[in-house]
Structure formats: structure tokens, C-alpha cells
Amino acid sequence: MKTLEVIAIAGPTASGKSALSMELAKHLPVEIISVDSALVYKGMDIGTAKPTPAERAQVAHHLIDIRDPLEAYNAAEFVRDARRLITEIHERGKLPLLVGGTMLYFKALRDGLDELPPANAQTRADLEAEALAHGWLAMHAELARVDPITAARLPTGDTQRIQRALEVWRITGRPISSFHASPRKEGLVESGLEFPLFSLEPTDRKWLHARIEQRFDAMLADGFMDEVAALRARGDLSPDLPSMRCVGYRQAWEALDNGEPVEQMRERGIAATRQLAKRQITWLRGMPARTVISITGEESAHGLASKLLGFL
């Protein structure tokens, strides 16, 4: 096996990334860097399938529980934090193992970031108020007027990215698509760091859908609705925050607001999680510099680890 500087494992939700990373830790001196926009939030444990305290004691995990749900966290902050951690882990003589399903974070770290302006709290608040008054369809229509390129690629339900695109327009007077066309900050690959990316991709979507359903049911059995109720009871959180837009949390919050039966929320939550997995797979297929590890559902974590180690 050649000397490695970093290993990355990506894949759709419920594909077995966490189990694989823990198995790899038995064979390699790794520390795990989470590449997950939901795991950064404190108090959001059940609905994010966060690593257990025992797993975190067994293998060092990073970028978990680093933000309150009231706070935002973005790709630029992830790149900054991940770069720092990669250096620190190397200094400890360990191997950074990047694991997760937030594909934008992987792409930003590997290929570099667009020079976008930072978030502006007042502009975001204004946009949220307008969306509440007029609806997100109207906000998407506004985006189509000022940035048709971005509007064409964003579905009307992707409220977070619609808001960000309008925010950039209002702050700078430039469409966000123009920033995407500008030179990027240097990514790890351009800086000369080897970045082998392994992608867990199911050969049968039915297997993945069954896994998603099983995991959602396990979350409910573990007290997911109580977790969301506790977050809602804080009084300072809202369903428009990035943290509460996470799949599962949004559906549970809406169910609590509307007195919706849990069974009905369950169906919506599973459907939303399947849509997330579909988007993740689409992202992965747009990343040609990856090594695909096909999964059928029959493989154990040990078997997947053996397959991955065979590529190194």
C-alpha cells in the first residue's frame, strides 16, 4: 500500500458509510472528519444518525457537535476547518478519513470554492419575510428574472439555495452564477494533495429504499419526535433555519405544528430521504474522479473495507 495523505468515502444516506469507516479504523490509523452538514449541530443526534459515544471514543471524530442549531455552517467554513484538521491529523501521524454525504463539501474541498460573499443576516431575514408573505414560488420567479441560469437549475422547493442566490444578488448586484464562472480558490487536488474518493453506490435502489425506511423507523423508535419537540420547545429556533431544514427534522417540525399523525409524517419523511439519496447519487455521478464501490446489500462492512483496501 502506498503512502496516503487523505482518504474520502462518500455515498447516499443509509448506504453504510459509517459502518465502513469504523471497519477501516481497524486496519488503518485514521481519524474521521465528518463531511455532513447536519452532524455539525448539537442536540440533533437521533435524526442525523450521529456516531454513538462508544464509536467516538473508539475512533476520533471531527466536525460533529460544533454548532448550535441556531447558527449557520457553510461550505467555506467546512473547507477551512477540514484543511486545518488534515494538517493536525498528519502532525499526529494519523490518516485523515473524510466520510459523509454532503457532496458540496467534498467538491469544495477537493476542487476549490467560488469567491462568494459571506452571509448577511439582515438580507436573509428580509428574504424570509418576503417568502412568508408571497411564497417561495414567487421568490423563485424573482430569481428567474435576475439570474435565469441559477433559477433553471434550482427546483422551486430548494428554498435554501433560492434564498442564498437572491441574497448574493442583493448584496453584490451580481448573479450567483457569475461567481461560479469566476476563478476558484485552490482545492486540495490543485495544491498537490492526493485525494482518492471512494463512492458507495447501490446497484439496486430498492435495497437503499428499504434501508432508508428501516433507519427512519429506528429513529422514531429511539425517540426522534421527542428530540424535535425539545428543539421546538427552545423557542429560539424556527423551521426556516438551515438546521431545521435537514431531512426528517423539517417533516417532524411541520407534523408537530399541524398535529399531524406520526404515521403520516413518517411517510413524508421517508419520501424526502429518498429524494435526498437521489440527489446525492446524481452529485456523485457528476464527480468522475471517483472510485465506485458497488453495493448490493449483501456485503458486510468487513467485505466493503477489504474491497476498498484492495484499491489502495
MARNU-945170 format. One record per residue: residue in three letters; y, z, x of N, C-alpha, C in turn. Coordinates in steps of 0.2 Angstrom, whole numbers, padded with zeros to 4 digits, always signed. Layout:
BEGIN
ALAYZXYZXYZX;...
This chain:
BEGIN
MET-0006+0000+0004+0000+0000+0000+0006+0000+0004;LYS+0011-0005+0003+0017-0005+0007+0022+0001+0005;THR+0027+0002+0009+0031+0007+0008+0036+0005+0002;LEU+0037+0010-0002+0041+0008-0008+0047+0012-0008;GLU+0052+0009-0011+0059+0013-0012+0060+0016-0019;VAL+0057+0012-0024+0058+0014-0031+0052+0011-0035;ILE+0050+0014-0040+0045+0010-0045+0048+0011-0052;ALA+0048+0006-0056+0051+0006-0063+0045+0005-0068;ILE+0045+0009-0073+0040+0007-0079+0044+0007-0085;ALA+0044+0001-0088+0047+0000-0095+0042-0002-0100;GLY+0044-0001-0106+0040-0003-0111+0042-0001-0118;PRO+0040-0004-0124+0042-0002-0130+0040+0006-0132;THR+0043+0009-0137+0042+0015-0139+0035+0016-0141;ALA+0032+0021-0139+0025+0023-0141+0019+0019-0137;SER+0021+0016-0131+0017+0011-0128+0013+0015-0122;GLY+0014+0022-0121+0011+0026-0116+0014+0026-0110;LYS+0021+0025-0109+0024+0026-0103+0024+0033-0100;SER+0025+0038-0104+0025+0045-0101+0018+0047-0099;ALA+0013+0045-0102+0006+0047-0100+0005+0043-0094;LEU+0007+0037-0093+0005+0033-0087+0009+0036-0081;SER+0016+0038-0082+0020+0041-0077+0016+0048-0074;MET+0014+0052-0079+0011+0058-0077+0004+0057-0073;GLU+0001+0052-0075-0005+0050-0071-0004+0047-0064;LEU+0002+0043-0064+0004+0041-0057+0006+0047-0052;ALA+0008+0052-0055+0011+0058-0051+0005+0061-0048;LYS-0001+0060-0050-0007+0062-0047-0009+0058-0041;HIS-0006+0052-0040-0008+0048-0034-0002+0047-0030;LEU+0004+0048-0032+0010+0046-0028+0015+0052-0028;PRO+0018+0053-0023+0023+0059-0023+0030+0057-0026;VAL+0029+0057-0033+0035+0055-0037+0039+0060-0040;GLU+0046+0058-0041+0050+0062-0046+0052+0057-0051;ILE+0052+0059-0057+0053+0054-0063+0061+0055-0065;ILE+0064+0049-0065+0070+0048-0068+0070+0045-0075;SER+0072+0048-0080+0071+0046-0087+0076+0040-0088;VAL+0074+0035-0091+0078+0029-0092+0078+0028-0100;ASP+0081+0033-0103+0081+0034-0110+0087+0037-0113;SER+0091+0033-0117+0097+0035-0119+0097+0041-0124;ALA+0091+0043-0127+0090+0049-0131+0088+0055-0128;LEU+0084+0054-0123+0082+0060-0119+0087+0064-0116;VAL+0093+0061-0115+0099+0065-0112+0101+0071-0116;TYR+0100+0071-0122+0103+0075-0127+0099+0082-0128;LYS+0103+0087-0127+0100+0094-0128+0098+0095-0136;GLY+0093+0099-0137+0091+0100-0144+0088+0095-0148;MET+0087+0089-0145+0084+0083-0148+0077+0082-0144;ASP+0072+0087-0146+0066+0087-0142+0060+0083-0146;ILE+0060+0085-0152+0054+0083-0156+0055+0075-0158;GLY+0060+0073-0160+0061+0066-0162+0062+0061-0156;THR+0063+0064-0150+0063+0059-0144+0056+0059-0140;ALA+0052+0063-0143+0045+0064-0139+0047+0066-0132;LYS+0051+0071-0131+0053+0073-0124+0047+0076-0120;PRO+0047+0075-0114+0041+0078-0110+0041+0086-0111;THR+0035+0089-0111+0034+0096-0113+0037+0100-0107;PRO+0038+0106-0108+0040+0111-0102+0034+0111-0097;ALA+0028+0110-0099+0022+0110-0094+0023+0104-0090;GLU+0024+0098-0093+0024+0092-0089+0030+0092-0084;ARG+0036+0095-0087+0042+0095-0082+0041+0100-0077;ALA+0037+0105-0078+0035+0110-0072+0030+0106-0067;GLN+0026+0102-0070+0021+0099-0065+0024+0093-0061;VAL+0029+0090-0064+0032+0084-0060+0040+0085-0062;ALA+0044+0084-0057+0051+0085-0058+0054+0079-0062;HIS+0057+0080-0067+0060+0075-0072+0068+0076-0071;HIS+0071+0070-0071+0079+0070-0071+0082+0066-0077;LEU+0088+0068-0078+0092+0064-0084+0089+0066-0091;ILE+0087+0072-0091+0084+0075-0098+0089+0081-0099;ASP+0091+0082-0105+0095+0088-0107+0101+0088-0103;ILE+0105+0083-0102+0111+0083-0098+0117+0082-0102;ARG+0117+0081-0109+0122+0080-0113+0121+0084-0119;ASP+0127+0087-0122+0127+0090-0129+0127+0084-0134;PRO+0124+0084-0140+0124+0078-0144+0131+0076-0146;LEU+0136+0081-0145+0142+0079-0147+0145+0074-0142;GLU+0142+0074-0136+0145+0070-0131+0142+0063-0130;ALA+0145+0058-0128+0143+0051-0127+0140+0051-0120;TYR+0135+0046-0119+0132+0044-0112+0131+0037-0112;ASN+0133+0033-0107+0133+0026-0107+0130+0023-0101;ALA+0129+0017-0101+0125+0013-0095+0129+0014-0088;ALA+0135+0014-0088+0139+0016-0082+0137+0022-0079;GLU+0137+0027-0084+0136+0034-0081+0128+0035-0079;PHE+0124+0031-0083+0117+0031-0080+0116+0028-0074;VAL+0119+0022-0072+0119+0019-0066+0122+0024-0060;ARG+0127+0027-0062+0130+0032-0057+0125+0037-0055;ASP+0122+0040-0061+0118+0046-0060+0111+0044-0057;ALA+0109+0038-0059+0102+0036-0056+0103+0034-0048;ARG+0108+0031-0046+0109+0029-0039+0109+0036-0035;ARG+0113+0041-0038+0113+0047-0034+0106+0050-0034;LEU+0103+0050-0039+0096+0053-0039+0091+0050-0035;ILE+0092+0043-0034+0087+0039-0030+0088+0041-0023;THR+0095+0042-0021+0096+0044-0014+0093+0051-0013;GLU+0095+0056-0017+0092+0063-0016+0085+0063-0016;ILE+0081+0060-0020+0074+0060-0020+0071+0057-0014;HIS+0074+0052-0011+0072+0049-0005+0073+0054+0001;GLU+0079+0058+0000+0080+0063+0005+0075+0069+0005;ARG+0072+0070+0000+0067+0075-0001+0060+0072+0001;GLY+0060+0066+0003+0053+0062+0005+0049+0060-0001;LYS+0052+0060-0007+0048+0058-0013+0050+0051-0015;LEU+0046+0048-0020+0047+0042-0023+0050+0042-0030;PRO+0056+0039-0031+0059+0039-0037+0055+0034-0042;LEU+0053+0037-0048+0049+0033-0053+0053+0033-0059;LEU+0056+0027-0061+0060+0026-0066+0056+0024-0072;VAL+0057+0028-0078+0052+0027-0084+0056+0028-0090;GLY+0056+0023-0094+0059+0023-0101+0059+0017-0105;GLY+0063+0017-0110+0063+0011-0114+0070+0009-0116;THR+0075+0011-0113+0082+0009-0114+0083+0003-0109;MET+0082-0003-0111+0082-0009-0107+0089-0010-0104;LEU+0094-0009-0108+0101-0010-0105+0102-0006-0099;TYR+0099+0000-0098+0100+0004-0092+0096+0001-0087;PHE+0090-0001-0088+0086-0004-0082+0090-0010-0080;LYS+0092-0014-0084+0096-0021-0082+0102-0019-0078;ALA+0106-0014-0081+0112-0012-0077+0111-0009-0070;LEU+0106-0005-0070+0104-0003-0063+0101-0008-0058;ARG+0097-0012-0061+0094-0017-0057+0099-0023-0055;ASP+0103-0026-0060+0106-0032-0059+0114-0030-0059;GLY+0116-0024-0060+0123-0023-0060+0127-0023-0066;LEU+0133-0020-0066+0137-0019-0073+0143-0023-0073;ASP+0144-0025-0079+0151-0028-0081+0156-0023-0080;GLU+0162-0025-0078+0168-0021-0077+0171-0019-0083;LEU+0168-0016-0088+0171-0014-0094+0175-0008-0094;PRO+0180-0007-0098+0185-0001-0098+0181+0004-0101;PRO+0183+0011-0099+0179+0017-0102+0181+0017-0109;ALA+0177+0022-0113+0178+0023-0120+0184+0026-0121;ASN+0187+0025-0127+0194+0028-0129+0192+0031-0136;ALA+0193+0038-0135+0191+0042-0141+0195+0040-0147;GLN+0202+0039-0147+0206+0038-0152+0205+0031-0155;THR+0203+0026-0151+0202+0020-0154+0195+0020-0158;ARG+0190+0024-0155+0184+0024-0158+0185+0028-0165;ALA+0189+0033-0165+0190+0037-0171+0193+0032-0177;ASP+0198+0028-0174+0201+0023-0179+0196+0018-0182;LEU+0192+0016-0177+0187+0011-0180+0182+0014-0185;GLU+0180+0020-0183+0175+0024-0188+0178+0025-0195;ALA+0185+0026-0195+0188+0027-0201+0189+0021-0205;GLU+0190+0015-0201+0191+0009-0205+0184+0007-0207;ALA+0178+0008-0204+0172+0006-0206+0170+0010-0212;LEU+0172+0017-0212+0171+0021-0218+0174+0018-0224;ALA+0180+0016-0223+0184+0013-0229+0182+0006-0231;HIS+0180+0002-0226+0179-0005-0228+0172-0008-0227;GLY+0168-0004-0223+0161-0006-0222+0160-0009-0216;TRP+0154-0009-0213+0153-0012-0206+0152-0020-0207;LEU+0151-0023-0213+0151-0030-0214+0158-0032-0212;ALA+0163-0029-0215+0170-0031-0214+0172-0030-0206;MET+0169-0025-0203+0170-0024-0196+0167-0030-0192;HIS+0161-0032-0194+0158-0037-0191+0162-0044-0192;ALA+0165-0045-0198+0169-0050-0199+0175-0051-0195;GLU+0178-0045-0193+0184-0044-0189+0182-0046-0182;LEU+0176-0044-0180+0173-0046-0173+0172-0053-0172;ALA+0170-0056-0178+0169-0064-0178+0175-0067-0177;ARG+0181-0064-0179+0187-0068-0178+0190-0067-0171;VAL+0189-0061-0168+0192-0060-0161+0187-0062-0156;ASP+0180-0061-0157+0175-0063-0152+0169-0066-0155;PRO+0170-0072-0157+0164-0075-0160+0158-0075-0156;ILE+0158-0076-0150+0152-0076-0146+0148-0069-0146;THR+0152-0064-0146+0148-0057-0147+0146-0056-0154;ALA+0150-0058-0159+0148-0057-0166+0141-0061-0167;ALA+0141-0067-0164+0135-0071-0166+0128-0068-0163;ARG+0129-0064-0158+0123-0061-0155+0121-0054-0158;LEU+0126-0051-0162+0125-0044-0164+0124-0045-0172;PRO+0118-0042-0174+0117-0041-0181+0122-0037-0184;THR+0123-0037-0191+0128-0033-0194+0126-0026-0194;GLY+0120-0024-0193+0118-0017-0193+0118-0014-0187;ASP+0120-0018-0182+0121-0015-0175+0128-0012-0174;THR+0129-0006-0178+0136-0004-0179+0139-0001-0172;GLN+0134+0002-0168+0137+0005-0161+0140-0001-0157;ARG+0136-0006-0156+0139-0012-0152+0145-0015-0155;ILE+0145-0016-0162+0150-0019-0165+0157-0015-0164;GLN+0156-0008-0164+0161-0004-0163+0164-0004-0156;ARG+0159-0004-0151+0161-0005-0144+0165-0011-0143;ALA+0162-0017-0146+0165-0023-0144+0173-0023-0147;LEU+0174-0021-0153+0180-0020-0156+0185-0015-0152;GLU+0182-0010-0149+0185-0005-0145+0188-0009-0139;VAL+0184-0013-0136+0186-0016-0130+0192-0021-0131;TRP+0191-0025-0137+0196-0029-0139+0203-0026-0140;ARG+0203-0020-0143+0209-0017-0145+0212-0013-0139;ILE+0208-0011-0134+0211-0008-0128+0214-0013-0124;THR+0210-0019-0123+0212-0024-0117+0215-0030-0120;GLY+0214-0032-0126+0216-0038-0129+0211-0044-0127;ARG+0206-0042-0123+0201-0047-0121+0194-0046-0125;PRO+0191-0051-0127+0184-0050-0130+0179-0048-0125;ILE+0175-0044-0127+0170-0041-0123+0165-0046-0119;SER+0165-0052-0123+0161-0057-0120+0164-0060-0113;SER+0171-0059-0113+0174-0062-0107+0173-0057-0101;PHE+0171-0051-0102+0169-0046-0097+0162-0048-0094;HIS+0158-0049-0099+0151-0051-0097+0151-0057-0093;ALA+0156-0062-0094+0156-0068-0089+0159-0067-0083;SER+0162-0061-0082+0165-0059-0075+0160-0057-0070;PRO+0162-0057-0064+0158-0054-0059+0156-0047-0060;ARG+0150-0045-0059+0147-0038-0060+0148-0034-0054;LYS+0147-0027-0055+0146-0023-0049+0139-0024-0047;GLU+0138-0023-0040+0132-0025-0037+0127-0020-0039;GLY+0121-0023-0041+0115-0020-0043+0111-0018-0037;LEU+0105-0014-0039+0101-0012-0033+0097-0018-0030;VAL+0096-0023-0034+0092-0029-0030+0097-0032-0026;GLU+0103-0033-0028+0108-0036-0023+0110-0032-0017;SER+0109-0025-0018+0110-0021-0012+0104-0021-0007;GLY+0099-0024-0009+0093-0025-0005+0088-0020-0006;LEU+0088-0016-0011+0083-0011-0013+0077-0014-0017;GLU+0071-0013-0015+0066-0016-0019+0065-0013-0025;PHE+0064-0017-0031+0064-0014-0037+0058-0017-0041;PRO+0052-0015-0040+0047-0018-0044+0047-0015-0051;LEU+0047-0019-0056+0047-0017-0063+0041-0019-0066;PHE+0037-0013-0069+0031-0014-0072+0032-0013-0080;SER+0030-0018-0084+0031-0018-0091+0025-0017-0095;LEU+0024-0012-0099+0019-0011-0103+0020-0015-0109;GLU+0016-0020-0111+0017-0024-0116+0010-0025-0120;PRO+0010-0023-0127+0004-0023-0131+0002-0030-0132;THR-0004-0032-0132-0007-0038-0134-0008-0039-0141;ASP-0008-0033-0145-0008-0033-0152-0003-0029-0155;ARG+0002-0031-0159+0007-0027-0162+0004-0022-0167;LYS-0002-0024-0170-0005-0019-0175-0006-0013-0171;TRP-0009-0013-0165-0010-0007-0162-0004-0003-0160;LEU+0001-0006-0158+0008-0002-0157+0010+0000-0163;HIS+0010-0003-0169+0012-0001-0175+0009+0005-0177;ALA+0002+0005-0176-0002+0011-0178+0000+0017-0174;ARG+0001+0016-0167+0004+0021-0163+0010+0024-0165;ILE+0015+0020-0167+0021+0022-0169+0021+0027-0176;GLU+0016+0025-0180+0015+0028-0186+0012+0035-0185;GLN+0007+0035-0180+0004+0042-0178+0009+0046-0175;ARG+0013+0043-0171+0018+0048-0167+0023+0050-0172;PHE+0025+0046-0177+0030+0049-0182+0027+0054-0186;ASP+0021+0054-0188+0018+0059-0192+0017+0065-0188;ALA+0016+0065-0181+0015+0070-0177+0022+0074-0176;MET+0027+0070-0176+0034+0073-0176+0035+0077-0182;LEU+0034+0074-0188+0035+0078-0194+0031+0084-0194;ALA+0025+0084-0192+0021+0090-0192+0023+0095-0187;ASP+0027+0093-0182+0029+0098-0177+0036+0101-0179;GLY+0039+0098-0184+0045+0101-0187+0051+0097-0186;PHE+0050+0091-0186+0056+0086-0184+0062+0087-0189;MET+0060+0088-0196+0065+0089-0201+0069+0095-0200;ASP+0066+0100-0198+0069+0107-0196+0074+0106-0190;GLU+0072+0102-0185+0076+0100-0179+0082+0097-0181;VAL+0082+0092-0186+0088+0088-0188+0092+0093-0192;ALA+0089+0097-0197+0093+0101-0201+0097+0106-0197;ALA+0094+0108-0191+0098+0113-0187+0104+0109-0183;LEU+0103+0103-0181+0108+0099-0178+0114+0098-0184;ARG+0112+0097-0190+0116+0095-0195+0120+0102-0197;ALA+0117+0107-0196+0120+0114-0198+0125+0116-0193;ARG+0125+0113-0187+0130+0115-0182+0137+0114-0185;GLY+0138+0109-0189+0145+0107-0192+0150+0103-0188;ASP+0148+0102-0181+0152+0098-0177+0150+0091-0176;LEU+0144+0090-0178+0140+0083-0177+0141+0079-0184;SER+0141+0072-0183+0141+0068-0188+0136+0062-0187;PRO+0134+0059-0192+0129+0053-0192+0132+0047-0188;ASP+0138+0047-0187+0141+0041-0183+0141+0042-0175;LEU+0139+0048-0173+0139+0049-0166+0133+0045-0163;PRO+0133+0043-0157+0128+0039-0154+0121+0043-0154;SER+0122+0050-0153+0116+0054-0153+0112+0054-0159;MET+0116+0054-0165+0113+0054-0171+0111+0048-0174;ARG+0113+0042-0170+0111+0036-0172+0104+0034-0169;CYS+0101+0038-0165+0095+0037-0162+0090+0036-0168;VAL+0085+0032-0167+0080+0030-0172+0076+0037-0174;GLY+0075+0038-0180+0072+0044-0183+0078+0049-0185;TYR+0082+0050-0181+0087+0055-0182+0092+0053-0188;ARG+0094+0046-0187+0098+0043-0192+0095+0044-0199;GLN+0089+0042-0200+0085+0042-0206+0084+0049-0209;ALA+0083+0054-0204+0082+0061-0206+0088+0064-0209;TRP+0094+0062-0205+0100+0065-0207+0102+0062-0214;GLU+0101+0055-0215+0103+0052-0222+0098+0055-0227;ALA+0092+0057-0226+0087+0060-0231+0090+0067-0233;LEU+0092+0071-0228+0095+0077-0229+0101+0077-0233;ASP+0105+0072-0232+0112+0071-0236+0110+0069-0243;ASN+0105+0065-0244+0104+0062-0250+0099+0066-0254;GLY+0095+0071-0252+0090+0074-0255+0084+0069-0256;GLU+0083+0065-0251+0078+0060-0251+0071+0063-0249;PRO+0066+0062-0253+0059+0065-0251+0057+0063-0244;VAL+0053+0067-0241+0051+0066-0234+0047+0060-0233;GLU+0043+0059-0238+0038+0053-0238+0042+0046-0238;GLN+0048+0046-0242+0052+0040-0242+0056+0039-0235;MET+0058+0045-0232+0061+0045-0226+0056+0043-0220;ARG+0050+0045-0221+0045+0043-0216+0044+0036-0216;GLU+0044+0032-0222+0043+0025-0222+0049+0022-0218;ARG+0055+0024-0220+0061+0021-0217+0061+0022-0209;GLY+0059+0028-0207+0059+0030-0200+0054+0026-0196;ILE+0048+0025-0199+0043+0021-0196+0045+0013-0195;ALA+0048+0011-0201+0051+0004-0200+0056+0003-0195;ALA+0061+0008-0195+0066+0007-0190+0063+0008-0183;THR+0058+0012-0182+0055+0012-0175+0051+0006-0173;ARG+0048+0003-0178+0045-0004-0177+0050-0009-0175;GLN+0056-0009-0178+0062-0013-0176+0064-0012-0169;LEU+0064-0006-0167+0066-0004-0160+0061-0007-0155;ALA+0055-0006-0157+0050-0008-0152+0050-0016-0152;LYS+0052-0019-0157+0053-0027-0157+0058-0029-0152;ARG+0064-0025-0153+0070-0027-0149+0068-0025-0141;GLN+0065-0020-0140+0063-0018-0133+0059-0024-0130;ILE+0054-0026-0134+0049-0031-0131+0053-0038-0130;THR+0058-0039-0135+0062-0045-0134+0066-0044-0127;TRP+0069-0038-0126+0073-0037-0120+0068-0038-0114;LEU+0062-0036-0114+0058-0036-0108+0056-0044-0107;ARG+0055-0047-0112+0053-0055-0111+0059-0058-0108;GLY+0065-0056-0109+0071-0059-0105+0072-0057-0098;MET+0067-0052-0096+0068-0050-0089+0062-0053-0085;PRO+0063-0059-0082+0057-0062-0079+0055-0059-0073;ALA+0059-0055-0069+0057-0052-0063+0053-0045-0065;ARG+0047-0046-0068+0044-0040-0070+0036-0042-0069;THR+0032-0036-0068+0025-0037-0068+0022-0034-0075;VAL+0019-0039-0079+0017-0037-0085+0010-0033-0085;ILE+0009-0027-0088+0003-0024-0088+0001-0024-0096;SER-0004-0028-0097-0005-0029-0104-0009-0023-0107;ILE-0008-0021-0113-0012-0015-0115-0015-0017-0122;THR-0021-0015-0123-0024-0017-0129-0025-0011-0134;GLY-0024-0005-0131-0026+0001-0134-0032+0004-0132;GLU-0036+0001-0128-0042+0004-0126-0042+0007-0119;GLU-0036+0006-0116-0035+0008-0109-0033+0016-0109;SER-0036+0020-0105-0034+0026-0103-0028+0026-0099;ALA-0024+0032-0098-0019+0032-0094-0021+0031-0087;HIS-0027+0034-0085-0030+0033-0079-0031+0026-0077;GLY-0034+0022-0082-0035+0015-0081-0029+0011-0080;LEU-0024+0013-0084-0017+0009-0083-0014+0011-0076;ALA-0015+0017-0074-0012+0019-0067-0016+0015-0062;SER-0023+0014-0062-0027+0011-0057-0024+0003-0057;LYS-0023+0001-0063-0021-0006-0063-0014-0007-0060;LEU-0009-0002-0061-0003-0003-0058-0003-0002-0051;LEU-0007+0003-0049-0008+0004-0041-0011-0002-0038;GLY-0015-0006-0041-0018-0012-0038-0012-0017-0037;PHE-0007-0017-0040-0001-0022-0039+0003-0019-0032;LEU+0002-0013-0030+0007-0011-0025+0004-0012-0018;
